[in-house]
Amino acid sequence: MEAVTLDIPNISCNHCIMTVKRETGFVEGAEFVSADLDARKVVVQVENQDALESLKETLAEAGYPAM
């Protein structure tokens, strides 16, 4: 798995982070690692590019588009 840092400008609180963590769990081949609320960044592990794209779509649908 590869660690990827995603910029997610819409996260503003711990509830947002928990939502991102929950949504990441729904994506096969993706795992939540950590989050930096101040920087509005999330680190995830992904198995491949398809998992990363699927995760980005899932997060966008949940209201947290990743840059």
N, C-alpha and C positions, 0 to 999 in steps of 0.2 A: 504494500500500500504506500501511497505517496501523500505526504503532508502538503496541504494547500491552505493558504491564507486568503480569506474572502473579506472584502470590504463590504459592510452592510450598514449603510448610512441610517437606516430606519430603526436600528436598535437604540433604545434610550433608557432601558431599565433591566433589572434582573428578570422580570416577567418576559420581556422580549427574548432574552437569552434562553430561558427555559423553553419558549416556543420554538426557537431555532433548533435547540437540542432535540426536542420532541420530533420536529419535522425531519431532521436529519436521520433519525431512527427509522423512518418509514422508507428510506431510499436504500435499496439493495446495493451493497458495495461502498457505502459511505458510513463513516463513524465520526461523531462529534469528539473533539479533543479538548479545546479550551476556547475561552472568549476574553476579549479585552474591551470592556464597556466604554472606557474613556476614548480609546482609539476607534471604537465601533468596528472591530475586526473579530473574526471567528476563524479558528484553525480546525480543519477537518482532515480526515484520512480518506482517500478515495482509491478504489482498485484500478480505475481506468478513466479515460476521458468521458465515456458514456455515463458512468456513475456521477461524474462531476456535472455534466450537463443536466442530468436528471435531478440532481440536488438543486441546482440553480433554478430550474423550473418549479420545483416543489416549494422552494423558499419564496419565489416571486408570487406564486399563487397564495401563499400564506401572508403576503404583505411585507416581505423582507427581501426585496431584490438584491442580489449580490453583484458587486462590481468586479 
